[in-house]
Amino acid sequence: MTHRLTRKILLFAVSLLIISALSLLAVRHAVNNTGVKTFRTDGGWGYSITKKDGKVMINQPFIPGIQGQQPFSTKRDAAKVGRMVKMKLRKGEIPSITPEELKKAGIITKGSH
């Protein structure tokens, strides 16, 4: 490999690393400037994750991670799961919730109590 080609590859790799780091910082900044809001739905509660400017990033009228479209039984449960999702976003994780996480968090679903 020639010295010139090696230098171009190195420059490309460094540029890609800088772009990735800036993108991560922008996402984290956006997530840090978000809030969790709860709202009434037909038969229960849901949550949304909104930016400071009021734009909705996630609107979740049903309990995620379970089959069907079941709203949260309480405002507290909706807020708790909304905070869990926000924390995952903050950590750079996929903001999905599993049935195991719901069980561990003590989220009560209709028909289970």
PyMOL CGO cylinders between C-alpha atoms (Angstrom):
from pymol import cmd
from pymol.cgo import CYLINDER

trace = [
    CYLINDER, 0.00, 0.00, 0.00, 1.37, 3.40, -0.86, 0.3, 1, 1, 1, 1, 1, 1,
    CYLINDER, 1.37, 3.40, -0.86, 1.98, 6.09, 1.70, 0.3, 1, 1, 1, 1, 1, 1,
    CYLINDER, 1.98, 6.09, 1.70, -0.58, 8.32, -0.03, 0.3, 1, 1, 1, 1, 1, 1,
    CYLINDER, -0.58, 8.32, -0.03, -3.33, 5.66, 0.08, 0.3, 1, 1, 1, 1, 1, 1,
    CYLINDER, -3.33, 5.66, 0.08, -2.62, 4.89, 3.74, 0.3, 1, 1, 1, 1, 1, 1,
    CYLINDER, -2.62, 4.89, 3.74, -2.91, 8.58, 4.55, 0.3, 1, 1, 1, 1, 1, 1,
    CYLINDER, -2.91, 8.58, 4.55, -6.25, 8.86, 2.72, 0.3, 1, 1, 1, 1, 1, 1,
    CYLINDER, -6.25, 8.86, 2.72, -7.64, 5.85, 4.58, 0.3, 1, 1, 1, 1, 1, 1,
    CYLINDER, -7.64, 5.85, 4.58, -6.48, 7.28, 7.91, 0.3, 1, 1, 1, 1, 1, 1,
    CYLINDER, -6.48, 7.28, 7.91, -8.03, 10.66, 7.10, 0.3, 1, 1, 1, 1, 1, 1,
    CYLINDER, -8.03, 10.66, 7.10, -11.30, 8.98, 6.13, 0.3, 1, 1, 1, 1, 1, 1,
    CYLINDER, -11.30, 8.98, 6.13, -11.36, 6.94, 9.37, 0.3, 1, 1, 1, 1, 1, 1,
    CYLINDER, -11.36, 6.94, 9.37, -10.67, 9.99, 11.53, 0.3, 1, 1, 1, 1, 1, 1,
    CYLINDER, -10.67, 9.99, 11.53, -13.37, 11.99, 9.70, 0.3, 1, 1, 1, 1, 1, 1,
    CYLINDER, -13.37, 11.99, 9.70, -15.87, 9.17, 10.20, 0.3, 1, 1, 1, 1, 1, 1,
    CYLINDER, -15.87, 9.17, 10.20, -15.01, 9.00, 13.90, 0.3, 1, 1, 1, 1, 1, 1,
    CYLINDER, -15.01, 9.00, 13.90, -15.51, 12.76, 14.32, 0.3, 1, 1, 1, 1, 1, 1,
    CYLINDER, -15.51, 12.76, 14.32, -18.85, 12.67, 12.49, 0.3, 1, 1, 1, 1, 1, 1,
    CYLINDER, -18.85, 12.67, 12.49, -20.00, 9.74, 14.64, 0.3, 1, 1, 1, 1, 1, 1,
    CYLINDER, -20.00, 9.74, 14.64, -19.00, 11.50, 17.85, 0.3, 1, 1, 1, 1, 1, 1,
    CYLINDER, -19.00, 11.50, 17.85, -20.80, 14.71, 16.84, 0.3, 1, 1, 1, 1, 1, 1,
    CYLINDER, -20.80, 14.71, 16.84, -23.93, 12.75, 15.90, 0.3, 1, 1, 1, 1, 1, 1,
    CYLINDER, -23.93, 12.75, 15.90, -23.92, 10.99, 19.27, 0.3, 1, 1, 1, 1, 1, 1,
    CYLINDER, -23.92, 10.99, 19.27, -23.54, 14.30, 21.09, 0.3, 1, 1, 1, 1, 1, 1,
    CYLINDER, -23.54, 14.30, 21.09, -26.43, 15.81, 19.10, 0.3, 1, 1, 1, 1, 1, 1,
    CYLINDER, -26.43, 15.81, 19.10, -28.71, 12.85, 19.93, 0.3, 1, 1, 1, 1, 1, 1,
    CYLINDER, -28.71, 12.85, 19.93, -27.78, 12.96, 23.62, 0.3, 1, 1, 1, 1, 1, 1,
    CYLINDER, -27.78, 12.96, 23.62, -28.38, 16.71, 23.71, 0.3, 1, 1, 1, 1, 1, 1,
    CYLINDER, -28.38, 16.71, 23.71, -31.80, 16.22, 22.10, 0.3, 1, 1, 1, 1, 1, 1,
    CYLINDER, -31.80, 16.22, 22.10, -32.71, 13.48, 24.59, 0.3, 1, 1, 1, 1, 1, 1,
    CYLINDER, -32.71, 13.48, 24.59, -31.48, 15.53, 27.56, 0.3, 1, 1, 1, 1, 1, 1,
    CYLINDER, -31.48, 15.53, 27.56, -33.86, 18.27, 26.47, 0.3, 1, 1, 1, 1, 1, 1,
    CYLINDER, -33.86, 18.27, 26.47, -36.93, 16.04, 26.56, 0.3, 1, 1, 1, 1, 1, 1,
    CYLINDER, -36.93, 16.04, 26.56, -39.73, 15.45, 28.98, 0.3, 1, 1, 1, 1, 1, 1,
    CYLINDER, -39.73, 15.45, 28.98, -42.21, 12.68, 29.70, 0.3, 1, 1, 1, 1, 1, 1,
    CYLINDER, -42.21, 12.68, 29.70, -45.87, 13.66, 29.69, 0.3, 1, 1, 1, 1, 1, 1,
    CYLINDER, -45.87, 13.66, 29.69, -48.82, 11.45, 30.53, 0.3, 1, 1, 1, 1, 1, 1,
    CYLINDER, -48.82, 11.45, 30.53, -52.23, 11.69, 28.92, 0.3, 1, 1, 1, 1, 1, 1,
    CYLINDER, -52.23, 11.69, 28.92, -55.68, 10.11, 29.22, 0.3, 1, 1, 1, 1, 1, 1,
    CYLINDER, -55.68, 10.11, 29.22, -56.73, 7.54, 26.66, 0.3, 1, 1, 1, 1, 1, 1,
    CYLINDER, -56.73, 7.54, 26.66, -59.90, 5.55, 26.18, 0.3, 1, 1, 1, 1, 1, 1,
    CYLINDER, -59.90, 5.55, 26.18, -59.83, 3.29, 29.20, 0.3, 1, 1, 1, 1, 1, 1,
    CYLINDER, -59.83, 3.29, 29.20, -56.54, 4.36, 30.76, 0.3, 1, 1, 1, 1, 1, 1,
    CYLINDER, -56.54, 4.36, 30.76, -53.32, 6.29, 30.34, 0.3, 1, 1, 1, 1, 1, 1,
    CYLINDER, -53.32, 6.29, 30.34, -50.48, 6.74, 27.85, 0.3, 1, 1, 1, 1, 1, 1,
    CYLINDER, -50.48, 6.74, 27.85, -47.29, 8.75, 27.68, 0.3, 1, 1, 1, 1, 1, 1,
    CYLINDER, -47.29, 8.75, 27.68, -45.36, 10.87, 25.24, 0.3, 1, 1, 1, 1, 1, 1,
    CYLINDER, -45.36, 10.87, 25.24, -41.75, 11.95, 25.13, 0.3, 1, 1, 1, 1, 1, 1,
    CYLINDER, -41.75, 11.95, 25.13, -41.50, 15.51, 23.91, 0.3, 1, 1, 1, 1, 1, 1,
    CYLINDER, -41.50, 15.51, 23.91, -38.72, 17.91, 23.11, 0.3, 1, 1, 1, 1, 1, 1,
    CYLINDER, -38.72, 17.91, 23.11, -38.53, 21.26, 24.89, 0.3, 1, 1, 1, 1, 1, 1,
    CYLINDER, -38.53, 21.26, 24.89, -40.04, 22.92, 21.82, 0.3, 1, 1, 1, 1, 1, 1,
    CYLINDER, -40.04, 22.92, 21.82, -43.12, 20.72, 22.28, 0.3, 1, 1, 1, 1, 1, 1,
    CYLINDER, -43.12, 20.72, 22.28, -42.50, 18.38, 19.34, 0.3, 1, 1, 1, 1, 1, 1,
    CYLINDER, -42.50, 18.38, 19.34, -43.42, 14.80, 20.14, 0.3, 1, 1, 1, 1, 1, 1,
    CYLINDER, -43.42, 14.80, 20.14, -40.63, 12.24, 19.68, 0.3, 1, 1, 1, 1, 1, 1,
    CYLINDER, -40.63, 12.24, 19.68, -42.62, 9.24, 20.93, 0.3, 1, 1, 1, 1, 1, 1,
    CYLINDER, -42.62, 9.24, 20.93, -46.38, 8.93, 21.44, 0.3, 1, 1, 1, 1, 1, 1,
    CYLINDER, -46.38, 8.93, 21.44, -47.33, 5.74, 23.29, 0.3, 1, 1, 1, 1, 1, 1,
    CYLINDER, -47.33, 5.74, 23.29, -51.05, 5.34, 24.04, 0.3, 1, 1, 1, 1, 1, 1,
    CYLINDER, -51.05, 5.34, 24.04, -50.66, 1.64, 24.87, 0.3, 1, 1, 1, 1, 1, 1,
    CYLINDER, -50.66, 1.64, 24.87, -48.40, -0.48, 27.05, 0.3, 1, 1, 1, 1, 1, 1,
    CYLINDER, -48.40, -0.48, 27.05, -45.37, -1.41, 24.94, 0.3, 1, 1, 1, 1, 1, 1,
    CYLINDER, -45.37, -1.41, 24.94, -43.94, -4.91, 25.02, 0.3, 1, 1, 1, 1, 1, 1,
    CYLINDER, -43.94, -4.91, 25.02, -47.23, -6.76, 25.40, 0.3, 1, 1, 1, 1, 1, 1,
    CYLINDER, -47.23, -6.76, 25.40, -49.67, -8.19, 22.90, 0.3, 1, 1, 1, 1, 1, 1,
    CYLINDER, -49.67, -8.19, 22.90, -52.66, -6.09, 21.97, 0.3, 1, 1, 1, 1, 1, 1,
    CYLINDER, -52.66, -6.09, 21.97, -53.44, -2.45, 22.50, 0.3, 1, 1, 1, 1, 1, 1,
    CYLINDER, -53.44, -2.45, 22.50, -53.92, -2.05, 26.21, 0.3, 1, 1, 1, 1, 1, 1,
    CYLINDER, -53.92, -2.05, 26.21, -53.59, 1.36, 27.87, 0.3, 1, 1, 1, 1, 1, 1,
    CYLINDER, -53.59, 1.36, 27.87, -51.80, 1.78, 31.19, 0.3, 1, 1, 1, 1, 1, 1,
    CYLINDER, -51.80, 1.78, 31.19, -54.04, 1.30, 34.22, 0.3, 1, 1, 1, 1, 1, 1,
    CYLINDER, -54.04, 1.30, 34.22, -52.61, 4.31, 36.06, 0.3, 1, 1, 1, 1, 1, 1,
    CYLINDER, -52.61, 4.31, 36.06, -50.96, 7.62, 35.31, 0.3, 1, 1, 1, 1, 1, 1,
    CYLINDER, -50.96, 7.62, 35.31, -48.07, 6.52, 37.54, 0.3, 1, 1, 1, 1, 1, 1,
    CYLINDER, -48.07, 6.52, 37.54, -47.44, 3.37, 35.45, 0.3, 1, 1, 1, 1, 1, 1,
    CYLINDER, -47.44, 3.37, 35.45, -47.46, 5.36, 32.20, 0.3, 1, 1, 1, 1, 1, 1,
    CYLINDER, -47.46, 5.36, 32.20, -44.99, 7.89, 33.63, 0.3, 1, 1, 1, 1, 1, 1,
    CYLINDER, -44.99, 7.89, 33.63, -42.73, 5.13, 34.96, 0.3, 1, 1, 1, 1, 1, 1,
    CYLINDER, -42.73, 5.13, 34.96, -42.45, 3.41, 31.58, 0.3, 1, 1, 1, 1, 1, 1,
    CYLINDER, -42.45, 3.41, 31.58, -42.01, 6.77, 29.84, 0.3, 1, 1, 1, 1, 1, 1,
    CYLINDER, -42.01, 6.77, 29.84, -39.04, 7.49, 32.12, 0.3, 1, 1, 1, 1, 1, 1,
    CYLINDER, -39.04, 7.49, 32.12, -37.61, 4.03, 31.37, 0.3, 1, 1, 1, 1, 1, 1,
    CYLINDER, -37.61, 4.03, 31.37, -37.81, 4.73, 27.63, 0.3, 1, 1, 1, 1, 1, 1,
    CYLINDER, -37.81, 4.73, 27.63, -36.27, 8.17, 28.06, 0.3, 1, 1, 1, 1, 1, 1,
    CYLINDER, -36.27, 8.17, 28.06, -33.38, 6.63, 30.03, 0.3, 1, 1, 1, 1, 1, 1,
    CYLINDER, -33.38, 6.63, 30.03, -32.77, 4.11, 27.25, 0.3, 1, 1, 1, 1, 1, 1,
    CYLINDER, -32.77, 4.11, 27.25, -32.66, 6.93, 24.71, 0.3, 1, 1, 1, 1, 1, 1,
    CYLINDER, -32.66, 6.93, 24.71, -30.25, 8.85, 26.93, 0.3, 1, 1, 1, 1, 1, 1,
    CYLINDER, -30.25, 8.85, 26.93, -27.95, 5.79, 27.06, 0.3, 1, 1, 1, 1, 1, 1,
    CYLINDER, -27.95, 5.79, 27.06, -28.11, 5.41, 23.28, 0.3, 1, 1, 1, 1, 1, 1,
    CYLINDER, -28.11, 5.41, 23.28, -30.09, 2.17, 23.52, 0.3, 1, 1, 1, 1, 1, 1,
    CYLINDER, -30.09, 2.17, 23.52, -33.07, 1.08, 21.44, 0.3, 1, 1, 1, 1, 1, 1,
    CYLINDER, -33.07, 1.08, 21.44, -36.11, 2.45, 23.28, 0.3, 1, 1, 1, 1, 1, 1,
    CYLINDER, -36.11, 2.45, 23.28, -38.08, -0.80, 23.42, 0.3, 1, 1, 1, 1, 1, 1,
    CYLINDER, -38.08, -0.80, 23.42, -39.57, -2.31, 26.55, 0.3, 1, 1, 1, 1, 1, 1,
    CYLINDER, -39.57, -2.31, 26.55, -39.79, -6.05, 27.20, 0.3, 1, 1, 1, 1, 1, 1,
    CYLINDER, -39.79, -6.05, 27.20, -42.45, -7.91, 29.18, 0.3, 1, 1, 1, 1, 1, 1,
    CYLINDER, -42.45, -7.91, 29.18, -39.71, -8.77, 31.69, 0.3, 1, 1, 1, 1, 1, 1,
    CYLINDER, -39.71, -8.77, 31.69, -38.92, -5.08, 32.22, 0.3, 1, 1, 1, 1, 1, 1,
    CYLINDER, -38.92, -5.08, 32.22, -42.62, -4.36, 32.73, 0.3, 1, 1, 1, 1, 1, 1,
    CYLINDER, -42.62, -4.36, 32.73, -42.86, -7.14, 35.30, 0.3, 1, 1, 1, 1, 1, 1,
    CYLINDER, -42.86, -7.14, 35.30, -39.73, -5.98, 37.12, 0.3, 1, 1, 1, 1, 1, 1,
    CYLINDER, -39.73, -5.98, 37.12, -41.09, -2.41, 37.19, 0.3, 1, 1, 1, 1, 1, 1,
    CYLINDER, -41.09, -2.41, 37.19, -44.33, -3.65, 38.75, 0.3, 1, 1, 1, 1, 1, 1,
    CYLINDER, -44.33, -3.65, 38.75, -46.54, -2.38, 35.95, 0.3, 1, 1, 1, 1, 1, 1,
    CYLINDER, -46.54, -2.38, 35.95, -50.05, -3.71, 36.47, 0.3, 1, 1, 1, 1, 1, 1,
    CYLINDER, -50.05, -3.71, 36.47, -52.02, -4.57, 33.35, 0.3, 1, 1, 1, 1, 1, 1,
    CYLINDER, -52.02, -4.57, 33.35, -55.76, -5.03, 33.15, 0.3, 1, 1, 1, 1, 1, 1,
    CYLINDER, -55.76, -5.03, 33.15, -56.72, -8.61, 33.80, 0.3, 1, 1, 1, 1, 1, 1,
    CYLINDER, -56.72, -8.61, 33.80, -53.54, -9.35, 35.74, 0.3, 1, 1, 1, 1, 1, 1,
    CYLINDER, -53.54, -9.35, 35.74, -54.73, -8.14, 39.13, 0.3, 1, 1, 1, 1, 1, 1,
]
cmd.load_cgo(trace, "trace")
